[in-house]
Amino acid sequence: MNVKRFEDLEIWQEARELCKVVYEITSAYPFCNDFKFHDQMRASSGSSMDNIAEGFDRGGNKEFYQFLSVSRGSTGEVRSQSYRAFDNKYITVEKFNELLERTDSLSRKTYNLMLHLKNSDIKGLKYT
């Protein structure tokens, strides 16, 4: 598959789906009343998605790698926040398990792309 836009990346698509799920669960009661936590979890999931896009559009593999690292960190943050949400009874065990599965998958795939970029002779458009 030839990737021409960040929207073509499987990890961006998965991050987008994670973001949708986070928005859904943080909109429900009682989660929606914990405004700070609600906003923090939404920001983390958005950061995961947005950093993939920004890094890709920078045009260089080194920068893309760096932004993927930030994205992966944000995915880990969503994973940790999922435990907090579950522990505070904001989400069901089913939603909790879904979030753990999604964050684990996204983290692994992001890491694999990072390894690919690190070992690739292709440097991207910037030649850096």
N, CA, C and O atoms as CSV, one atom per row, in Angstrom:
chain,resi,resn,atom,element,x,y,z
A,1,MET,N,N,0.835,-1.186,0.000
A,1,MET,CA,C,0.000,0.000,0.000
A,1,MET,C,C,0.878,1.247,0.000
A,1,MET,O,O,1.833,1.349,0.770
A,2,ASN,N,N,0.552,2.160,-0.846
A,2,ASN,CA,C,1.285,3.411,-0.933
A,2,ASN,C,C,0.584,4.463,-0.066
A,2,ASN,O,O,-0.579,4.795,-0.294
A,3,VAL,N,N,1.304,4.977,0.922
A,3,VAL,CA,C,0.738,5.954,1.843
A,3,VAL,C,C,1.081,7.353,1.330
A,3,VAL,O,O,2.250,7.731,1.246
A,4,LYS,N,N,0.056,8.098,0.996
A,4,LYS,CA,C,0.261,9.452,0.484
A,4,LYS,C,C,-0.220,10.515,1.462
A,4,LYS,O,O,0.236,11.658,1.417
A,5,ARG,N,N,-1.143,10.139,2.347
A,5,ARG,CA,C,-1.712,11.069,3.322
A,5,ARG,C,C,-1.767,10.376,4.680
A,5,ARG,O,O,-1.830,9.149,4.760
A,6,PHE,N,N,-1.743,11.167,5.734
A,6,PHE,CA,C,-1.791,10.538,7.057
A,6,PHE,C,C,-3.071,9.737,7.259
A,6,PHE,O,O,-3.094,8.786,8.040
A,7,GLU,N,N,-4.133,10.120,6.559
A,7,GLU,CA,C,-5.393,9.386,6.672
A,7,GLU,C,C,-5.279,7.950,6.164
A,7,GLU,O,O,-6.101,7.099,6.505
A,8,ASP,N,N,-4.262,7.684,5.351
A,8,ASP,CA,C,-4.025,6.337,4.838
A,8,ASP,C,C,-3.374,5.417,5.870
A,8,ASP,O,O,-3.388,4.197,5.711
A,9,LEU,N,N,-2.812,5.991,6.911
A,9,LEU,CA,C,-2.104,5.206,7.921
A,9,LEU,C,C,-3.080,4.465,8.836
A,9,LEU,O,O,-4.000,5.060,9.397
A,10,GLU,N,N,-2.865,3.170,8.973
A,10,GLU,CA,C,-3.709,2.365,9.854
A,10,GLU,C,C,-3.667,2.883,11.290
A,10,GLU,O,O,-4.688,2.878,11.978
A,11,ILE,N,N,-2.501,3.328,11.745
A,11,ILE,CA,C,-2.419,3.805,13.129
A,11,ILE,C,C,-3.215,5.094,13.318
A,11,ILE,O,O,-3.800,5.302,14.381
A,12,TRP,N,N,-3.246,5.956,12.316
A,12,TRP,CA,C,-4.062,7.165,12.446
A,12,TRP,C,C,-5.539,6.789,12.495
A,12,TRP,O,O,-6.298,7.357,13.281
A,13,GLN,N,N,-5.946,5.845,11.670
A,13,GLN,CA,C,-7.344,5.390,11.666
A,13,GLN,C,C,-7.722,4.790,13.023
A,13,GLN,O,O,-8.817,5.031,13.531
A,14,GLU,N,N,-6.812,4.012,13.599
A,14,GLU,CA,C,-7.075,3.424,14.921
A,14,GLU,C,C,-7.113,4.494,16.002
A,14,GLU,O,O,-7.938,4.430,16.914
A,15,ALA,N,N,-6.230,5.471,15.905
A,15,ALA,CA,C,-6.224,6.571,16.872
A,15,ALA,C,C,-7.521,7.376,16.774
A,15,ALA,O,O,-8.056,7.828,17.786
A,16,ARG,N,N,-8.012,7.546,15.571
A,16,ARG,CA,C,-9.283,8.249,15.370
A,16,ARG,C,C,-10.421,7.482,16.044
A,16,ARG,O,O,-11.266,8.081,16.708
A,17,GLU,N,N,-10.444,6.161,15.875
A,17,GLU,CA,C,-11.479,5.346,16.509
A,17,GLU,C,C,-11.368,5.406,18.038
A,17,GLU,O,O,-12.381,5.473,18.734
A,18,LEU,N,N,-10.145,5.382,18.551
A,18,LEU,CA,C,-9.938,5.514,19.992
A,18,LEU,C,C,-10.503,6.846,20.477
A,18,LEU,O,O,-11.174,6.909,21.507
A,19,CYS,N,N,-10.231,7.890,19.737
A,19,CYS,CA,C,-10.716,9.222,20.094
A,19,CYS,C,C,-12.249,9.249,20.128
A,19,CYS,O,O,-12.843,9.839,21.030
A,20,LYS,N,N,-12.873,8.616,19.157
A,20,LYS,CA,C,-14.344,8.548,19.137
A,20,LYS,C,C,-14.878,7.832,20.368
A,20,LYS,O,O,-15.840,8.288,20.986
A,21,VAL,N,N,-14.259,6.712,20.726
A,21,VAL,CA,C,-14.704,5.950,21.897
A,21,VAL,C,C,-14.529,6.782,23.164
A,21,VAL,O,O,-15.412,6.801,24.022
A,22,VAL,N,N,-13.404,7.464,23.284
A,22,VAL,CA,C,-13.160,8.306,24.460
A,22,VAL,C,C,-14.213,9.414,24.548
A,22,VAL,O,O,-14.733,9.686,25.630
A,23,TYR,N,N,-14.528,10.048,23.432
A,23,TYR,CA,C,-15.555,11.097,23.447
A,23,TYR,C,C,-16.908,10.525,23.857
A,23,TYR,O,O,-17.664,11.170,24.583
A,24,GLU,N,N,-17.209,9.328,23.396
A,24,GLU,CA,C,-18.479,8.686,23.747
A,24,GLU,C,C,-18.558,8.417,25.243
A,24,GLU,O,O,-19.549,8.762,25.887
A,25,ILE,N,N,-17.519,7.803,25.798
A,25,ILE,CA,C,-17.599,7.434,27.213
A,25,ILE,C,C,-17.501,8.647,28.139
A,25,ILE,O,O,-18.089,8.645,29.221
A,26,THR,N,N,-16.774,9.670,27.729
A,26,THR,CA,C,-16.658,10.853,28.590
A,26,THR,C,C,-17.901,11.743,28.522
A,26,THR,O,O,-18.055,12.661,29.328
A,27,SER,N,N,-18.777,11.470,27.569
A,27,SER,CA,C,-20.031,12.224,27.452
A,27,SER,C,C,-21.135,11.664,28.341
A,27,SER,O,O,-22.143,12.326,28.585
A,28,ALA,N,N,-20.935,10.438,28.824
A,28,ALA,CA,C,-21.961,9.761,29.616
A,28,ALA,C,C,-21.825,10.099,31.102
A,28,ALA,O,O,-20.739,10.397,31.598
A,29,TYR,N,N,-22.956,10.040,31.787
A,29,TYR,CA,C,-22.975,10.231,33.230
A,29,TYR,C,C,-22.393,8.993,33.905
A,29,TYR,O,O,-22.692,7.890,33.447
A,30,PRO,N,N,-21.601,9.091,34.940
A,30,PRO,CA,C,-21.219,10.288,35.683
A,30,PRO,C,C,-19.917,10.938,35.184
A,30,PRO,O,O,-19.497,11.973,35.700
A,31,PHE,N,N,-19.288,10.323,34.181
A,31,PHE,CA,C,-18.005,10.836,33.678
A,31,PHE,C,C,-18.111,12.310,33.265
A,31,PHE,O,O,-17.210,13.106,33.530
A,32,CYS,N,N,-19.207,12.653,32.624
A,32,CYS,CA,C,-19.355,14.007,32.082
A,32,CYS,C,C,-19.326,15.088,33.152
A,32,CYS,O,O,-19.086,16.255,32.844
A,33,ASN,N,N,-19.568,14.715,34.408
A,33,ASN,CA,C,-19.553,15.706,35.490
A,33,ASN,C,C,-18.164,15.953,36.076
A,33,ASN,O,O,-17.963,16.917,36.816
A,34,ASP,N,N,-17.212,15.092,35.749
A,34,ASP,CA,C,-15.833,15.281,36.217
A,34,ASP,C,C,-15.091,16.045,35.119
A,34,ASP,O,O,-14.352,15.458,34.329
A,35,PHE,N,N,-15.295,17.341,35.084
A,35,PHE,CA,C,-14.878,18.165,33.950
A,35,PHE,C,C,-13.377,18.115,33.666
A,35,PHE,O,O,-12.965,18.011,32.511
A,36,LYS,N,N,-12.574,18.186,34.701
A,36,LYS,CA,C,-11.121,18.187,34.496
A,36,LYS,C,C,-10.646,16.851,33.918
A,36,LYS,O,O,-9.880,16.819,32.955
A,37,PHE,N,N,-11.104,15.761,34.513
A,37,PHE,CA,C,-10.706,14.438,34.031
A,37,PHE,C,C,-11.269,14.191,32.630
A,37,PHE,O,O,-10.582,13.649,31.765
A,38,HIS,N,N,-12.485,14.580,32.420
A,38,HIS,CA,C,-13.163,14.477,31.121
A,38,HIS,C,C,-12.316,15.163,30.043
A,38,HIS,O,O,-12.039,14.586,28.991
A,39,ASP,N,N,-11.914,16.401,30.328
A,39,ASP,CA,C,-11.113,17.164,29.358
A,39,ASP,C,C,-9.731,16.546,29.156
A,39,ASP,O,O,-9.222,16.508,28.035
A,40,GLN,N,N,-9.129,16.067,30.233
A,40,GLN,CA,C,-7.795,15.487,30.159
A,40,GLN,C,C,-7.780,14.227,29.293
A,40,GLN,O,O,-6.873,14.039,28.483
A,41,MET,N,N,-8.774,13.375,29.462
A,41,MET,CA,C,-8.807,12.132,28.695
A,41,MET,C,C,-9.085,12.424,27.217
A,41,MET,O,O,-8.516,11.778,26.337
A,42,ARG,N,N,-9.954,13.388,26.950
A,42,ARG,CA,C,-10.213,13.779,25.569
A,42,ARG,C,C,-8.958,14.366,24.923
A,42,ARG,O,O,-8.657,14.075,23.766
A,43,ALA,N,N,-8.235,15.184,25.667
A,43,ALA,CA,C,-7.010,15.790,25.135
A,43,ALA,C,C,-5.959,14.726,24.830
A,43,ALA,O,O,-5.278,14.807,23.808
A,44,SER,N,N,-5.823,13.740,25.697
A,44,SER,CA,C,-4.842,12.671,25.477
A,44,SER,C,C,-5.164,11.873,24.225
A,44,SER,O,O,-4.276,11.579,23.425
A,45,SER,N,N,-6.428,11.524,24.055
A,45,SER,CA,C,-6.797,10.741,22.873
A,45,SER,C,C,-6.638,11.575,21.607
A,45,SER,O,O,-6.220,11.056,20.573
A,46,GLY,N,N,-6.966,12.855,21.680
A,46,GLY,CA,C,-6.772,13.743,20.532
A,46,GLY,C,C,-5.307,13.918,20.197
A,46,GLY,O,O,-4.936,13.985,19.025
A,47,SER,N,N,-4.471,13.993,21.220
A,47,SER,CA,C,-3.030,14.136,21.010
A,47,SER,C,C,-2.455,12.916,20.303
A,47,SER,O,O,-1.581,13.038,19.445
A,48,SER,N,N,-2.948,11.752,20.667
A,48,SER,CA,C,-2.484,10.525,20.020
A,48,SER,C,C,-2.734,10.596,18.517
A,48,SER,O,O,-1.851,10.288,17.717
A,49,MET,N,N,-3.909,10.991,18.153
A,49,MET,CA,C,-4.317,11.086,16.747
A,49,MET,C,C,-3.604,12.232,16.024
A,49,MET,O,O,-3.094,12.062,14.917
A,50,ASP,N,N,-3.580,13.384,16.660
A,50,ASP,CA,C,-3.052,14.589,16.014
A,50,ASP,C,C,-1.542,14.553,15.805
A,50,ASP,O,O,-1.042,15.087,14.815
A,51,ASN,N,N,-0.812,13.929,16.724
A,51,ASN,CA,C,0.637,13.860,16.561
A,51,ASN,C,C,1.049,12.945,15.417
A,51,ASN,O,O,2.087,13.169,14.793
A,52,ILE,N,N,0.264,11.931,15.134
A,52,ILE,CA,C,0.532,11.087,13.960
A,52,ILE,C,C,0.407,11.940,12.707
A,52,ILE,O,O,1.268,11.904,11.827
A,53,ALA,N,N,-0.681,12.711,12.635
A,53,ALA,CA,C,-0.927,13.564,11.474
A,53,ALA,C,C,0.158,14.625,11.328
A,53,ALA,O,O,0.691,14.821,10.235
A,54,GLU,N,N,0.485,15.302,12.406
A,54,GLU,CA,C,1.486,16.365,12.329
A,54,GLU,C,C,2.854,15.824,11.940
A,54,GLU,O,O,3.538,16.402,11.095
A,55,GLY,N,N,3.247,14.727,12.549
A,55,GLY,CA,C,4.541,14.143,12.220
A,55,GLY,C,C,4.628,13.705,10.774
A,55,GLY,O,O,5.645,13.922,10.115
A,56,PHE,N,N,3.567,13.090,10.276
A,56,PHE,CA,C,3.547,12.651,8.881
A,56,PHE,C,C,3.685,13.840,7.942
A,56,PHE,O,O,4.453,13.797,6.982
A,57,ASP,N,N,2.944,14.890,8.222
A,57,ASP,CA,C,2.941,16.049,7.330
A,57,ASP,C,C,4.198,16.911,7.436
A,57,ASP,O,O,4.376,17.833,6.640
A,58,ARG,N,N,5.053,16.636,8.380
A,58,ARG,CA,C,6.333,17.353,8.468
A,58,ARG,C,C,7.264,16.962,7.334
A,58,ARG,O,O,8.108,17.759,6.924
A,59,GLY,N,N,7.122,15.744,6.821
A,59,GLY,CA,C,7.865,15.337,5.638
A,59,GLY,C,C,9.223,14.698,5.859
A,59,GLY,O,O,9.879,14.327,4.886
A,60,GLY,N,N,9.671,14.556,7.091
A,60,GLY,CA,C,10.960,13.917,7.350
A,60,GLY,C,C,10.805,12.772,8.330
A,60,GLY,O,O,10.024,12.861,9.277
A,61,ASN,N,N,11.546,11.698,8.108
A,61,ASN,CA,C,11.408,10.524,8.966
A,61,ASN,C,C,11.818,10.785,10.412
A,61,ASN,O,O,11.204,10.245,11.333
A,62,LYS,N,N,12.849,11.607,10.624
A,62,LYS,CA,C,13.275,11.867,12.001
A,62,LYS,C,C,12.190,12.603,12.775
A,62,LYS,O,O,11.897,12.272,13.924
A,63,GLU,N,N,11.600,13.600,12.136
A,63,GLU,CA,C,10.519,14.323,12.800
A,63,GLU,C,C,9.307,13.429,12.988
A,63,GLU,O,O,8.668,13.470,14.040
A,64,PHE,N,N,8.979,12.623,11.991
A,64,PHE,CA,C,7.849,11.717,12.092
A,64,PHE,C,C,8.063,10.763,13.263
A,64,PHE,O,O,7.141,10.520,14.042
A,65,TYR,N,N,9.258,10.229,13.388
A,65,TYR,CA,C,9.598,9.336,14.491
A,65,TYR,C,C,9.346,10.030,15.837
A,65,TYR,O,O,8.753,9.451,16.747
A,66,GLN,N,N,9.804,11.266,15.939
A,66,GLN,CA,C,9.644,12.027,17.179
A,66,GLN,C,C,8.158,12.226,17.514
A,66,GLN,O,O,7.754,12.054,18.664
A,67,PHE,N,N,7.361,12.581,16.528
A,67,PHE,CA,C,5.937,12.778,16.758
A,67,PHE,C,C,5.222,11.462,17.055
A,67,PHE,O,O,4.258,11.442,17.819
A,68,LEU,N,N,5.681,10.374,16.463
A,68,LEU,CA,C,5.115,9.063,16.795
A,68,LEU,C,C,5.400,8.709,18.252
A,68,LEU,O,O,4.573,8.095,18.926
A,69,SER,N,N,6.569,9.100,18.724
A,69,SER,CA,C,6.917,8.860,20.119
A,69,SER,C,C,5.965,9.624,21.052
A,69,SER,O,O,5.512,9.088,22.063
A,70,VAL,N,N,5.673,10.861,20.705
A,70,VAL,CA,C,4.732,11.659,21.493
A,70,VAL,C,C,3.337,11.028,21.432
A,70,VAL,O,O,2.645,10.929,22.445
A,71,SER,N,N,2.939,10.606,20.240
A,71,SER,CA,C,1.639,9.964,20.064
A,71,SER,C,C,1.539,8.710,20.929
A,71,SER,O,O,0.522,8.470,21.579
A,72,ARG,N,N,2.594,7.928,20.927
A,72,ARG,CA,C,2.604,6.687,21.719
A,72,ARG,C,C,2.494,7.002,23.212
A,72,ARG,O,O,1.817,6.292,23.956
A,73,GLY,N,N,3.162,8.068,23.639
A,73,GLY,CA,C,3.039,8.494,25.032
A,73,GLY,C,C,1.616,8.897,25.386
A,73,GLY,O,O,1.126,8.588,26.472
A,74,SER,N,N,0.960,9.583,24.468
A,74,SER,CA,C,-0.429,9.978,24.691
A,74,SER,C,C,-1.344,8.763,24.736
A,74,SER,O,O,-2.310,8.741,25.498
A,75,THR,N,N,-1.052,7.768,23.937
A,75,THR,CA,C,-1.825,6.526,23.966
A,75,THR,C,C,-1.670,5.848,25.325
A,75,THR,O,O,-2.641,5.335,25.883
A,76,GLY,N,N,-0.445,5.847,25.857
A,76,GLY,CA,C,-0.211,5.309,27.196
A,76,GLY,C,C,-0.962,6.090,28.258
A,76,GLY,O,O,-1.446,5.526,29.239
A,77,GLU,N,N,-1.052,7.394,28.048
A,77,GLU,CA,C,-1.802,8.231,28.982
A,77,GLU,C,C,-3.290,7.848,28.971
A,77,GLU,O,O,-3.913,7.764,30.029
A,78,VAL,N,N,-3.853,7.620,27.794
A,78,VAL,CA,C,-5.250,7.181,27.705
A,78,VAL,C,C,-5.419,5.837,28.409
A,78,VAL,O,O,-6.415,5.609,29.095
A,79,ARG,N,N,-4.451,4.962,28.236
A,79,ARG,CA,C,-4.516,3.643,28.891
A,79,ARG,C,C,-4.540,3.801,30.412
A,79,ARG,O,O,-5.352,3.170,31.088
A,80,SER,N,N,-3.666,4.626,30.942
A,80,SER,CA,C,-3.628,4.864,32.381
A,80,SER,C,C,-4.926,5.519,32.858
A,80,SER,O,O,-5.461,5.157,33.906
A,81,GLN,N,N,-5.425,6.477,32.086
A,81,GLN,CA,C,-6.674,7.148,32.447
A,81,GLN,C,C,-7.847,6.178,32.420
A,81,GLN,O,O,-8.818,6.356,33.155
A,82,SER,N,N,-7.763,5.160,31.582
A,82,SER,CA,C,-8.811,4.145,31.532
A,82,SER,C,C,-8.919,3.418,32.872
A,82,SER,O,O,-10.019,3.114,33.333
A,83,TYR,N,N,-7.777,3.143,33.490
A,83,TYR,CA,C,-7.785,2.526,34.809
A,83,TYR,C,C,-8.447,3.457,35.826
A,83,TYR,O,O,-9.254,3.016,36.643
A,84,ARG,N,N,-8.105,4.733,35.772
A,84,ARG,CA,C,-8.716,5.704,36.693
A,84,ARG,C,C,-10.224,5.774,36.491
A,84,ARG,O,O,-10.988,5.813,37.455
A,85,ALA,N,N,-10.646,5.790,35.225
A,85,ALA,CA,C,-12.078,5.858,34.935
A,85,ALA,C,C,-12.800,4.619,35.457
A,85,ALA,O,O,-13.895,4.714,36.013
A,86,PHE,N,N,-12.181,3.468,35.273
A,86,PHE,CA,C,-12.780,2.221,35.759
A,86,PHE,C,C,-12.809,2.191,37.286
A,86,PHE,O,O,-13.824,1.841,37.890
A,87,ASP,N,N,-11.684,2.562,37.903
A,87,ASP,CA,C,-11.601,2.555,39.367
A,87,ASP,C,C,-12.616,3.499,40.008
A,87,ASP,O,O,-13.093,3.247,41.114
A,88,ASN,N,N,-12.942,4.581,39.311
A,88,ASN,CA,C,-13.920,5.550,39.818
A,88,ASN,C,C,-15.350,5.234,39.369
A,88,ASN,O,O,-16.273,6.021,39.581
A,89,LYS,N,N,-15.510,4.065,38.745
A,89,LYS,CA,C,-16.818,3.586,38.290
A,89,LYS,C,C,-17.469,4.505,37.257
A,89,LYS,O,O,-18.692,4.636,37.201
A,90,TYR,N,N,-16.618,5.141,36.436
A,90,TYR,CA,C,-17.125,5.978,35.350
A,90,TYR,C,C,-17.425,5.154,34.104
A,90,TYR,O,O,-18.205,5.572,33.249
A,91,ILE,N,N,-16.800,3.978,34.006
A,91,ILE,CA,C,-16.992,3.118,32.837
A,91,ILE,C,C,-17.217,1.677,33.287
A,91,ILE,O,O,-16.808,1.268,34.374
A,92,THR,N,N,-17.874,0.934,32.420
A,92,THR,CA,C,-18.128,-0.485,32.680
A,92,THR,C,C,-16.868,-1.301,32.410
A,92,THR,O,O,-15.915,-0.813,31.802
A,93,VAL,N,N,-16.878,-2.528,32.863
A,93,VAL,CA,C,-15.755,-3.425,32.602
A,93,VAL,C,C,-15.604,-3.651,31.096
A,93,VAL,O,O,-14.487,-3.807,30.603
A,94,GLU,N,N,-16.718,-3.670,30.368
A,94,GLU,CA,C,-16.652,-3.861,28.909
A,94,GLU,C,C,-15.953,-2.689,28.232
A,94,GLU,O,O,-15.094,-2.889,27.373
A,95,LYS,N,N,-16.316,-1.470,28.614
A,95,LYS,CA,C,-15.661,-0.288,28.033
A,95,LYS,C,C,-14.192,-0.226,28.450
A,95,LYS,O,O,-13.328,0.146,27.656
A,96,PHE,N,N,-13.924,-0.588,29.686
A,96,PHE,CA,C,-12.549,-0.622,30.181
A,96,PHE,C,C,-11.710,-1.580,29.345
A,96,PHE,O,O,-10.619,-1.225,28.898
A,97,ASN,N,N,-12.215,-2.794,29.134
A,97,ASN,CA,C,-11.480,-3.780,28.336
A,97,ASN,C,C,-11.320,-3.321,26.894
A,97,ASN,O,O,-10.277,-3.553,26.282
A,98,GLU,N,N,-12.336,-2.676,26.349
A,98,GLU,CA,C,-12.229,-2.139,24.989
A,98,GLU,C,C,-11.115,-1.089,24.907
A,98,GLU,O,O,-10.321,-1.090,23.966
A,99,LEU,N,N,-11.064,-0.207,25.885
A,99,LEU,CA,C,-10.008,0.815,25.888
A,99,LEU,C,C,-8.624,0.186,26.023
A,99,LEU,O,O,-7.680,0.611,25.356
A,100,LEU,N,N,-8.500,-0.819,26.880
A,100,LEU,CA,C,-7.203,-1.490,27.030
A,100,LEU,C,C,-6.787,-2.170,25.737
A,100,LEU,O,O,-5.621,-2.093,25.348
A,101,GLU,N,N,-7.713,-2.829,25.071
A,101,GLU,CA,C,-7.406,-3.490,23.797
A,101,GLU,C,C,-7.002,-2.471,22.728
A,101,GLU,O,O,-6.028,-2.672,22.003
A,102,ARG,N,N,-7.751,-1.391,22.641
A,102,ARG,CA,C,-7.467,-0.370,21.626
A,102,ARG,C,C,-6.119,0.313,21.882
A,102,ARG,O,O,-5.337,0.513,20.952
A,103,THR,N,N,-5.852,0.666,23.131
A,103,THR,CA,C,-4.586,1.348,23.421
A,103,THR,C,C,-3.394,0.414,23.249
A,103,THR,O,O,-2.335,0.835,22.783
A,104,ASP,N,N,-3.563,-0.849,23.623
A,104,ASP,CA,C,-2.477,-1.812,23.450
A,104,ASP,C,C,-2.163,-2.005,21.966
A,104,ASP,O,O,-0.998,-1.986,21.568
A,105,SER,N,N,-3.186,-2.189,21.161
A,105,SER,CA,C,-3.000,-2.380,19.721
A,105,SER,C,C,-2.344,-1.152,19.080
A,105,SER,O,O,-1.395,-1.275,18.304
A,106,LEU,N,N,-2.855,0.012,19.410
A,106,LEU,CA,C,-2.318,1.246,18.832
A,106,LEU,C,C,-0.868,1.465,19.251
A,106,LEU,O,O,-0.037,1.857,18.432
A,107,SER,N,N,-0.568,1.221,20.495
A,107,SER,CA,C,0.798,1.385,20.991
A,107,SER,C,C,1.768,0.443,20.271
A,107,SER,O,O,2.852,0.859,19.860
A,108,ARG,N,N,1.376,-0.823,20.121
A,108,ARG,CA,C,2.239,-1.801,19.434
A,108,ARG,C,C,2.460,-1.422,17.977
A,108,ARG,O,O,3.588,-1.483,17.487
A,109,LYS,N,N,1.406,-1.034,17.284
A,109,LYS,CA,C,1.526,-0.678,15.867
A,109,LYS,C,C,2.334,0.595,15.680
A,109,LYS,O,O,3.101,0.708,14.723
A,110,THR,N,N,2.173,1.544,16.572
A,110,THR,CA,C,2.972,2.775,16.501
A,110,THR,C,C,4.443,2.456,16.713
A,110,THR,O,O,5.300,2.970,15.994
A,111,TYR,N,N,4.738,1.621,17.684
A,111,TYR,CA,C,6.114,1.210,17.945
A,111,TYR,C,C,6.718,0.504,16.726
A,111,TYR,O,O,7.870,0.750,16.368
A,112,ASN,N,N,5.942,-0.364,16.101
A,112,ASN,CA,C,6.439,-1.062,14.915
A,112,ASN,C,C,6.746,-0.101,13.773
A,112,ASN,O,O,7.729,-0.286,13.056
A,113,LEU,N,N,5.919,0.917,13.600
A,113,LEU,CA,C,6.208,1.925,12.578
A,113,LEU,C,C,7.457,2.712,12.950
A,113,LEU,O,O,8.259,3.048,12.079
A,114,MET,N,N,7.628,3.006,14.222
A,114,MET,CA,C,8.836,3.705,14.666
A,114,MET,C,C,10.080,2.889,14.349
A,114,MET,O,O,11.076,3.430,13.869
A,115,LEU,N,N,10.025,1.590,14.616
A,115,LEU,CA,C,11.156,0.713,14.297
A,115,LEU,C,C,11.434,0.701,12.793
A,115,LEU,O,O,12.585,0.743,12.361
A,116,HIS,N,N,10.370,0.643,12.016
A,116,HIS,CA,C,10.519,0.659,10.565
A,116,HIS,C,C,11.207,1.944,10.101
A,116,HIS,O,O,12.121,1.899,9.278
A,117,LEU,N,N,10.773,3.073,10.622
A,117,LEU,CA,C,11.380,4.358,10.242
A,117,LEU,C,C,12.843,4.419,10.670
A,117,LEU,O,O,13.699,4.906,9.931
A,118,LYS,N,N,13.113,3.926,11.852
A,118,LYS,CA,C,14.486,3.956,12.377
A,118,LYS,C,C,15.435,3.123,11.524
A,118,LYS,O,O,16.602,3.479,11.355
A,119,ASN,N,N,14.937,2.024,10.993
A,119,ASN,CA,C,15.776,1.111,10.223
A,119,ASN,C,C,15.703,1.341,8.721
A,119,ASN,O,O,16.351,0.627,7.955
A,120,SER,N,N,14.934,2.311,8.296
A,120,SER,CA,C,14.729,2.566,6.877
A,120,SER,C,C,15.823,3.458,6.299
A,120,SER,O,O,16.317,4.370,6.961
A,121,ASP,N,N,16.188,3.177,5.060
A,121,ASP,CA,C,17.127,4.048,4.348
A,121,ASP,C,C,16.414,5.258,3.746
A,121,ASP,O,O,17.058,6.244,3.387
A,122,ILE,N,N,15.120,5.186,3.638
A,122,ILE,CA,C,14.329,6.296,3.115
A,122,ILE,C,C,14.218,7.364,4.204
A,122,ILE,O,O,13.829,7.069,5.334
A,123,LYS,N,N,14.554,8.578,3.864
A,123,LYS,CA,C,14.585,9.645,4.853
A,123,LYS,C,C,13.401,10.597,4.790
A,123,LYS,O,O,13.317,11.528,5.591
A,124,GLY,N,N,12.494,10.381,3.861
A,124,GLY,CA,C,11.367,11.297,3.735
A,124,GLY,C,C,11.711,12.439,2.812
A,124,GLY,O,O,12.759,12.434,2.167
A,125,LEU,N,N,10.842,13.407,2.749
A,125,LEU,CA,C,11.011,14.525,1.820
A,125,LEU,C,C,12.103,15.499,2.228
A,125,LEU,O,O,12.648,16.202,1.377
A,126,LYS,N,N,12.434,15.553,3.517
A,126,LYS,CA,C,13.389,16.543,4.007
A,126,LYS,C,C,14.844,16.110,3.934
A,126,LYS,O,O,15.747,16.937,4.061
A,127,TYR,N,N,15.074,14.832,3.733
A,127,TYR,CA,C,16.445,14.289,3.662
A,127,TYR,C,C,17.229,14.567,4.936
A,127,TYR,O,O,18.426,14.851,4.875
A,128,THR,N,N,16.567,14.487,6.094
A,128,THR,CA,C,17.252,14.697,7.364
A,128,THR,C,C,17.309,13.428,8.173
A,128,THR,O,O,17.854,13.423,9.276
